[in-house]
């Protein structure tokens, strides 16, 4: 599957990249492995648009895979980053911006009393797992099939995101010993969760999950599942860890946990927290977080942790979100989009499911409700690939995988939404 349009400069750039970068990309999520063809090379981002090397403009529903909730190159964020870099790009020493961003996170998420900054979501997930084990003195970790928590050895089992798209749910180079203490369960499977705790409750250090999943496409948890997670972890002394790298500050200012009215023990953050710059963070109850060195014995360090430029961009982004509170408008805009896409598919007699929460959504090419990895994998990925390229040729840039969430930003307008729906009506013909 490929585009009907010629993009010679992107094609040449990809060929050049393949000579010096494995696969020509620095993350498999960008490789177009789930849709065929070659990835576009981007020259710049402007508000809701991406512009490729050949000068083609696209309405962007990826937003750098989630962090650009304000759109590309938002002037407040750009100004903050420029001012920060003019004062030095990295110190290797504390700066006040680290505390300011931590305070904003703590204000937004009542479950978070203390925060440690790192440089990526993967690093934050890895550190949260180590903290859970160090705090409880136990080794077992529960994760859920289709949830992706970065390329952490112990969590790269039945992973979502590009690991699922490329058909590599685990990876060579991960020794069996690294995953021996990882228990993989089905998302939303309450009975399996109960059975796991009944069998090994005194060995389980923590349960990590995406409270609203974005990495097998968007999947919503059931109320019973969420309630049992909280009840069982408390009952057995395990930590409940929410991976809110995607959902944090995206679905509400306080993330999915605010929307779901939940209170995890530890939260893993990234993406929006850095305003589009490389960042990660993890935080939780003070008694847990004080186990981290130098306050406690659990080691974690990073030269670029709390990088002043990323901190400045993150502060600017969170302040704009706090002041403007765009979440109702984003929800309304995304509902308009999803309703339009569903009608276009229905009129074209294309089986589909649309899962949506706030400004996150996935259009699944399946007639079966999607509630976990098994039902997500019933999607017609070949049909998705045809739709993806048909939309690309009409100037709409969607995630290059059936198993990734899409995002609406505050830079999108109703006119952009209607333009996207019109494109989808055309794209659905012949699917």
Backbone torsions as a table, in degrees:
resi	resn	phi	psi	omega
1	UNK	NA	138.4	178.0
2	UNK	-158.6	178.2	-178.6
3	UNK	-77.0	156.3	172.7
4	UNK	-89.3	-6.8	-179.2
5	UNK	-98.6	149.4	174.6
6	UNK	-91.9	131.4	177.7
7	UNK	-130.3	74.2	-169.2
8	UNK	-61.5	-36.7	-177.6
9	UNK	-71.1	-39.5	174.9
10	UNK	-63.3	-41.6	-179.3
11	UNK	-63.3	-42.5	178.9
12	UNK	-66.2	-41.0	179.6
13	UNK	-63.7	-37.5	178.8
14	UNK	-67.3	-42.2	177.2
15	UNK	-60.6	-43.0	177.8
16	UNK	-63.3	-42.9	-177.8
17	UNK	-62.8	-36.4	-178.1
18	UNK	-64.4	-19.3	178.9
19	UNK	-75.6	-24.7	-173.7
20	UNK	-126.9	-11.5	-179.3
21	UNK	-125.2	128.5	-179.7
22	UNK	-54.9	119.2	-179.2
23	UNK	73.4	-0.2	178.7
24	UNK	80.0	4.3	-178.3
25	UNK	-138.1	156.7	179.3
26	UNK	-99.7	7.9	169.9
27	UNK	-156.9	132.3	-178.5
28	UNK	-62.1	-19.5	177.8
29	UNK	-63.7	-17.8	-178.7
30	UNK	-97.8	1.6	-166.5
31	UNK	-83.8	-8.0	-177.9
32	UNK	63.4	24.0	-180.0
33	UNK	-63.0	-27.1	-178.6
34	UNK	-87.8	-6.7	-176.6
35	UNK	-128.5	-7.7	-178.2
36	UNK	78.0	174.6	-179.7
37	UNK	77.0	-167.8	-176.5
38	UNK	-114.5	144.6	179.1
39	UNK	-68.1	150.3	173.5
40	UNK	-78.9	145.5	172.6
41	UNK	-102.0	130.5	-171.0
42	UNK	-97.5	136.8	177.5
43	UNK	-92.6	-38.1	-178.2
44	UNK	-166.8	162.5	173.0
45	UNK	-119.1	139.3	-178.1
46	UNK	-138.5	107.0	179.2
47	UNK	57.3	-117.8	179.6
48	UNK	-90.0	6.1	-172.4
49	UNK	-113.5	148.9	163.7
50	UNK	-111.4	145.1	177.1
51	UNK	-122.8	125.4	-177.6
52	UNK	-87.4	176.8	-176.5
53	UNK	-61.2	-24.6	179.9
54	UNK	-88.9	4.5	177.0
55	UNK	87.0	5.3	178.0
56	UNK	-78.2	136.4	180.0
57	UNK	-104.9	140.1	-177.5
58	UNK	-132.5	138.9	167.2
59	UNK	-70.1	123.0	-170.5
60	UNK	-99.7	119.0	175.9
61	UNK	-111.4	21.4	174.5
62	UNK	-106.3	-43.5	178.2
63	UNK	56.8	47.1	-177.3
64	UNK	59.3	35.6	-179.5
65	UNK	64.8	36.4	168.5
66	UNK	121.4	-34.7	-170.5
67	UNK	-71.1	-22.7	-171.3
68	UNK	-88.9	62.3	-179.7
69	UNK	-65.2	-23.2	178.3
70	UNK	-95.5	4.8	-176.4
71	UNK	88.3	177.3	-178.6
72	UNK	-77.2	139.4	171.8
73	UNK	53.4	46.3	176.4
74	UNK	-61.1	130.9	-171.7
75	UNK	-58.6	-35.9	180.0
76	UNK	-66.6	-41.1	-179.9
77	UNK	-70.1	-42.5	178.2
78	UNK	-60.0	-45.5	179.9
79	UNK	-60.7	-43.5	-179.4
80	UNK	-64.4	-41.3	-179.4
81	UNK	-67.6	-41.0	179.5
82	UNK	-63.4	-45.2	179.3
83	UNK	-62.3	-36.7	-179.2
84	UNK	-69.6	-45.5	-176.3
85	UNK	-69.3	-26.7	176.8
86	UNK	-68.5	-19.1	177.4
87	UNK	-96.4	6.6	179.6
88	UNK	115.9	132.9	-172.6
89	UNK	-80.8	-23.5	-178.7
90	UNK	-161.4	142.4	-176.7
91	UNK	-114.2	-31.3	-171.3
92	UNK	65.6	25.2	-178.8
93	UNK	-151.6	160.3	-177.9
94	UNK	-64.5	148.8	170.7
95	UNK	-138.2	158.7	-173.6
96	UNK	-66.7	-25.1	-179.6
97	UNK	-61.5	-32.2	178.4
98	UNK	-59.7	-44.4	179.2
99	UNK	-67.5	-39.7	-178.8
100	UNK	-63.3	-43.3	178.9
101	UNK	-68.2	-39.8	177.6
102	UNK	-60.7	-39.4	178.7
103	UNK	-65.6	-38.8	177.5
104	UNK	-64.1	-41.1	178.0
105	UNK	-64.3	-45.7	-179.4
106	UNK	-62.1	-38.8	178.3
107	UNK	-64.1	-37.6	-176.0
108	UNK	-77.3	-32.1	-172.9
109	UNK	-123.5	99.5	-177.7
110	UNK	-58.6	-22.9	179.0
111	UNK	-72.4	-17.2	-176.0
112	UNK	-100.3	111.2	178.5
113	UNK	-99.3	-28.9	176.6
114	UNK	-140.8	152.5	-174.3
115	UNK	-133.4	141.4	169.7
116	UNK	-117.5	126.5	178.9
117	UNK	-85.9	140.9	173.8
118	UNK	-135.9	-164.0	-171.9
119	UNK	-113.1	-4.8	178.7
120	UNK	-159.7	162.9	175.7
121	UNK	-64.0	-38.1	177.1
122	UNK	-59.2	-45.9	-179.9
123	UNK	-62.8	-38.8	178.9
124	UNK	-65.8	-42.6	178.5
125	UNK	-63.4	-47.2	179.0
126	UNK	-57.7	-42.4	-177.9
127	UNK	-70.7	-36.8	179.1
128	UNK	-65.5	-38.0	177.1
129	UNK	-64.8	-45.1	178.6
130	UNK	-61.7	-40.2	179.5
131	UNK	-63.9	-43.4	179.4
132	UNK	-60.2	-42.5	179.4
133	UNK	-68.8	-41.3	179.4
134	UNK	-66.9	-36.3	-178.7
135	UNK	-72.2	-41.3	-175.0
136	UNK	-91.4	-20.6	-173.7
137	UNK	73.6	18.7	-179.6
138	UNK	-117.0	169.2	-174.3
139	UNK	-114.2	-30.3	-171.6
140	UNK	-73.3	139.7	175.1
141	UNK	-127.6	133.7	173.0
142	UNK	-97.0	131.7	168.7
143	UNK	-130.7	171.8	-174.8
144	UNK	-119.7	137.6	-178.4
145	UNK	-56.3	129.3	179.6
146	UNK	95.0	-16.6	174.3
147	UNK	-82.2	133.6	-179.0
148	UNK	-114.2	129.1	-178.0
149	UNK	-124.0	33.3	-176.9
150	UNK	89.0	175.5	-174.0
151	UNK	-90.7	50.7	175.6
152	UNK	-79.7	130.3	-176.1
153	UNK	-50.3	-50.0	-173.2
154	UNK	-71.8	-13.7	-177.8
155	UNK	-110.2	-2.3	-177.5
156	UNK	-85.8	58.8	179.6
157	UNK	-131.8	125.8	-176.4
158	UNK	48.0	48.9	-175.3
159	UNK	-85.0	155.8	173.9
160	UNK	-94.0	-152.2	-179.3
161	UNK	58.5	-144.8	-174.5
162	UNK	-65.6	-23.9	176.8
163	UNK	-62.3	-35.8	177.7
164	UNK	-77.2	-44.0	-178.3
165	UNK	-58.3	-42.3	-176.8
166	UNK	-88.1	3.9	177.3
167	UNK	72.7	28.0	-180.0
168	UNK	-125.1	77.6	-176.9
169	UNK	-69.6	-15.4	170.2
170	UNK	-135.9	-177.0	-171.7
171	UNK	-139.9	141.6	166.6
172	UNK	-57.8	148.5	-178.4
173	UNK	95.0	-6.6	175.4
174	UNK	-102.7	105.4	-178.9
175	UNK	-62.2	149.1	179.7
176	UNK	-55.7	-33.9	-179.5
177	UNK	-63.0	-27.6	-178.5
178	UNK	-69.9	-27.8	-177.6
179	UNK	-108.0	3.5	-177.0
180	UNK	-62.7	-27.1	-178.8
181	UNK	-102.2	14.5	177.7
182	UNK	-101.5	121.6	177.3
183	UNK	-101.4	121.5	-178.0
184	UNK	-104.2	123.8	179.2
185	UNK	-120.2	165.5	176.5
186	UNK	-80.2	132.8	177.5
187	UNK	-60.9	138.2	179.6
188	UNK	72.5	7.7	-179.8
189	UNK	-93.7	95.4	-175.0
190	UNK	-68.1	-41.4	-177.6
191	UNK	-64.4	-40.9	178.6
192	UNK	-65.7	-35.9	178.2
193	UNK	-64.6	-45.8	178.4
194	UNK	-61.6	-42.6	-178.6
195	UNK	-64.4	-38.4	-179.9
196	UNK	-64.1	-42.3	179.8
197	UNK	-72.2	-34.4	177.9
198	UNK	-64.5	-37.0	-176.9
199	UNK	-81.3	-36.3	-171.0
200	UNK	-138.4	25.7	-174.8
201	UNK	-54.3	-34.7	-177.8
202	UNK	-81.6	-1.6	179.0
203	UNK	-110.4	-8.0	-173.4
204	UNK	-87.3	118.6	179.0
205	UNK	-79.5	-37.7	-177.2
206	UNK	-168.3	164.6	174.8
207	UNK	-120.2	123.0	178.4
208	UNK	-113.0	134.9	178.2
209	UNK	-155.5	159.2	164.8
210	UNK	-81.3	116.5	-176.9
211	UNK	-62.5	-32.7	164.5
212	UNK	-128.7	120.3	-167.9
213	UNK	-80.7	140.0	173.6
214	UNK	-120.1	-8.2	-168.8
215	UNK	-104.6	8.4	162.9
216	UNK	-126.5	31.0	-160.9
217	UNK	82.4	171.1	-177.3
218	UNK	-73.5	124.0	177.2
219	UNK	-132.0	134.3	-174.2
220	UNK	-102.1	136.5	178.4
221	UNK	-77.3	149.8	173.2
222	UNK	-80.8	155.6	178.7
223	UNK	-61.4	-40.1	-179.6
224	UNK	-63.3	-41.5	179.8
225	UNK	-61.5	-47.9	179.4
226	UNK	-62.7	-43.6	-179.6
227	UNK	-63.0	-41.3	-179.3
228	UNK	-69.2	-36.2	175.6
229	UNK	-57.0	-48.8	-177.6
230	UNK	-67.6	-42.9	-177.7
231	UNK	-66.0	-46.6	-176.4
232	UNK	-69.2	-40.3	179.2
233	UNK	-65.0	-41.0	178.1
234	UNK	-66.2	-43.2	-177.9
235	UNK	-61.6	-36.7	-174.2
236	UNK	-103.4	3.9	176.9
237	UNK	72.9	24.5	175.8
238	UNK	-97.0	157.9	179.2
239	UNK	-91.9	138.4	174.5
240	UNK	-96.4	117.4	-174.1
241	UNK	-114.6	118.3	176.7
242	UNK	-96.4	123.1	171.5
243	UNK	-87.1	99.4	-179.7
244	UNK	-107.9	31.6	177.8
245	UNK	-58.2	-43.3	177.3
246	UNK	-83.1	-44.2	-168.7
247	UNK	-86.2	-19.1	-178.2
248	UNK	-63.2	123.2	-177.6
249	UNK	65.8	4.2	179.8
250	UNK	-95.8	-47.2	-175.7
251	UNK	-90.5	-22.4	175.0
252	UNK	-164.4	165.6	179.5
253	UNK	-61.2	-33.6	177.3
254	UNK	-93.6	14.2	175.4
255	UNK	76.3	-168.9	180.0
256	UNK	-61.6	-33.2	-178.3
257	UNK	-65.2	-30.9	173.7
258	UNK	-69.5	-45.2	-178.2
259	UNK	-63.2	-40.1	-176.4
260	UNK	-89.1	-5.3	-178.0
261	UNK	57.7	48.6	179.6
262	UNK	-117.5	161.6	180.0
263	UNK	-138.7	89.2	179.1
264	UNK	-70.9	168.6	176.4
265	UNK	-81.7	-35.6	-179.8
266	UNK	-137.4	140.5	176.8
267	UNK	-121.8	136.2	176.8
268	UNK	-105.4	129.1	-173.4
269	UNK	-128.0	164.5	177.3
270	UNK	-179.4	-157.6	173.4
271	UNK	50.8	-99.5	-175.4
272	UNK	-58.9	-30.8	-179.6
273	UNK	-58.3	-24.6	178.6
274	UNK	-108.0	7.9	176.4
275	UNK	59.1	27.0	-179.5
276	UNK	101.1	-4.7	177.1
277	UNK	-98.3	159.4	-178.3
278	UNK	-61.8	119.4	-177.4
279	UNK	-161.3	155.8	169.6
280	UNK	-153.4	164.9	177.7
281	UNK	-159.5	153.8	170.0
282	UNK	-141.1	143.0	-176.3
283	UNK	-153.7	166.6	180.0
284	UNK	179.1	-155.6	179.2
285	UNK	-57.4	145.2	-176.9
286	UNK	-62.5	-38.9	-178.1
287	UNK	-65.4	-29.3	176.3
288	UNK	-76.6	-49.0	-175.0
289	UNK	-65.2	-26.8	179.7
290	UNK	-73.4	-0.2	173.1
291	UNK	-81.7	-10.9	-177.3
292	UNK	-82.0	136.9	177.3
293	UNK	-63.5	136.6	13.2
294	UNK	-91.1	-1.8	179.0
295	UNK	-71.4	-30.0	-178.2
296	UNK	-141.6	-163.8	-171.7
297	UNK	-91.4	-11.1	-174.8
298	UNK	-80.7	116.9	-173.2
299	UNK	-79.6	137.0	169.9
300	UNK	-164.0	133.5	-177.7
301	UNK	-151.6	163.9	177.7
302	UNK	-171.0	127.0	-178.3
303	UNK	-59.8	-39.6	-175.9
304	UNK	-96.7	5.7	176.8
305	UNK	-60.3	131.3	-178.8
306	UNK	73.9	25.8	179.6
307	UNK	-50.8	129.8	-172.2
308	UNK	-63.0	-31.1	179.8
309	UNK	-71.8	-45.2	177.5
310	UNK	-63.5	-39.2	178.4
311	UNK	-62.1	-43.4	-178.9
312	UNK	-63.9	-43.6	179.2
313	UNK	-65.4	-39.3	178.6
314	UNK	-65.5	-45.1	178.5
315	UNK	-59.3	-46.0	-179.1
316	UNK	-61.0	-43.4	-179.7
317	UNK	-63.8	-47.8	-178.2
318	UNK	-66.6	-34.5	178.1
319	UNK	-66.7	-40.8	176.1
320	UNK	-62.0	-44.3	179.2
321	UNK	-63.0	-41.3	-180.0
322	UNK	-64.4	-42.1	-175.9
323	UNK	-76.4	-35.1	-174.5
324	UNK	-96.8	-20.9	-179.7
325	UNK	42.3	67.8	-172.7
326	UNK	-84.3	7.3	-165.5
327	UNK	-68.7	-37.6	177.6
328	UNK	-66.1	-42.0	179.5
329	UNK	-65.6	-40.2	177.1
330	UNK	-63.2	-42.3	178.3
331	UNK	-61.0	-44.3	-179.2
332	UNK	-64.6	-43.9	-179.2
333	UNK	-64.6	-41.5	-178.1
334	UNK	-71.6	-35.0	174.8
335	UNK	-62.1	-42.4	178.3
336	UNK	-59.2	-43.9	179.4
337	UNK	-63.0	-50.8	-175.3
338	UNK	-66.3	-37.3	176.2
339	UNK	-62.5	-41.2	179.5
340	UNK	-67.1	-41.0	178.3
341	UNK	-65.1	-40.8	179.8
342	UNK	-64.4	-41.5	178.6
343	UNK	-65.6	-40.1	178.3
344	UNK	-61.6	-41.9	179.4
345	UNK	-68.3	-41.4	179.4
346	UNK	-62.6	-44.6	179.4
347	UNK	-63.1	-32.4	179.7
348	UNK	-88.0	1.9	-179.4
349	UNK	58.9	41.1	177.8
350	UNK	-100.8	117.5	178.0
351	UNK	-60.4	136.3	-176.5
352	UNK	-161.5	161.0	168.8
353	UNK	-135.5	138.6	172.8
354	UNK	-118.5	117.5	173.1
355	UNK	-99.9	132.5	-177.6
356	UNK	-146.6	139.2	166.5
357	UNK	-138.3	120.5	-179.2
358	UNK	56.0	-127.1	-176.6
359	UNK	-96.0	12.9	174.5
360	UNK	-106.8	140.3	-177.9
361	UNK	-158.4	157.5	172.0
362	UNK	-141.8	133.0	172.7
363	UNK	-96.2	108.9	179.7
364	UNK	-95.6	132.1	176.3
365	UNK	-87.0	70.4	177.0
366	UNK	-153.4	150.3	176.2
367	UNK	-89.2	-2.5	-176.5
368	UNK	-97.0	133.4	175.4
369	UNK	-54.1	138.0	-176.7
370	UNK	-102.9	112.9	-176.9
371	UNK	-126.8	-6.6	-179.3
372	UNK	-163.3	-174.7	-176.8
373	UNK	-65.1	-40.9	-177.6
374	UNK	-61.8	-42.7	-179.5
375	UNK	-74.4	-31.7	175.2
376	UNK	-62.2	-38.8	-176.0
377	UNK	-74.4	-4.8	173.0
378	UNK	-77.9	-6.0	-179.0
379	UNK	-65.4	149.2	178.4
380	UNK	-84.6	94.0	-174.8
381	UNK	-70.7	-28.3	176.9
382	UNK	-66.6	-41.3	177.6
383	UNK	-66.7	-38.4	176.2
384	UNK	-59.3	-44.0	-178.6
385	UNK	-61.0	-41.8	177.2
386	UNK	-62.2	-42.7	179.4
387	UNK	-65.2	-42.6	-179.2
388	UNK	-55.7	-50.1	-177.2
389	UNK	-71.4	-33.5	176.5
390	UNK	-63.8	-38.0	176.8
391	UNK	-71.5	-40.1	177.6
392	UNK	-58.4	-43.1	-179.7
393	UNK	-68.8	-14.5	176.0
394	UNK	-103.9	13.1	172.9
395	UNK	83.9	27.5	177.9
396	UNK	-124.0	121.9	-175.3
397	UNK	-101.5	107.8	-179.4
398	UNK	-106.7	164.7	173.3
399	UNK	-55.9	138.6	-175.0
400	UNK	-85.9	36.3	178.0
401	UNK	-156.7	140.2	172.8
402	UNK	-61.9	-23.1	-170.9
403	UNK	-105.3	37.3	174.9
404	UNK	-133.4	145.2	175.0
405	UNK	-76.7	152.9	172.7
406	UNK	-108.8	165.0	-172.1
407	UNK	-138.5	142.3	171.2
408	UNK	-105.3	141.4	-180.0
409	UNK	-112.1	168.9	177.2
410	UNK	-69.1	-13.9	178.3
411	UNK	-79.8	-16.8	176.6
412	UNK	-74.0	141.1	177.8
413	UNK	-114.4	171.9	176.7
414	UNK	-61.2	-34.5	177.8
415	UNK	-63.8	-39.0	177.0
416	UNK	-65.1	-40.9	179.4
417	UNK	-62.9	-45.6	-179.5
418	UNK	-65.9	-35.6	176.0
419	UNK	-62.1	-40.4	-179.9
420	UNK	-67.2	-42.1	179.3
421	UNK	-63.4	-41.2	178.0
422	UNK	-62.5	-41.9	177.2
423	UNK	-61.8	-41.5	-179.0
424	UNK	-65.7	-36.8	177.5
425	UNK	-58.7	-43.5	177.5
426	UNK	-67.8	-41.6	-176.6
427	UNK	-66.9	-29.1	-178.2
428	UNK	-71.2	-21.4	-178.2
429	UNK	-66.1	124.4	178.0
430	UNK	89.8	-2.5	177.5
431	UNK	-74.9	NA	NA
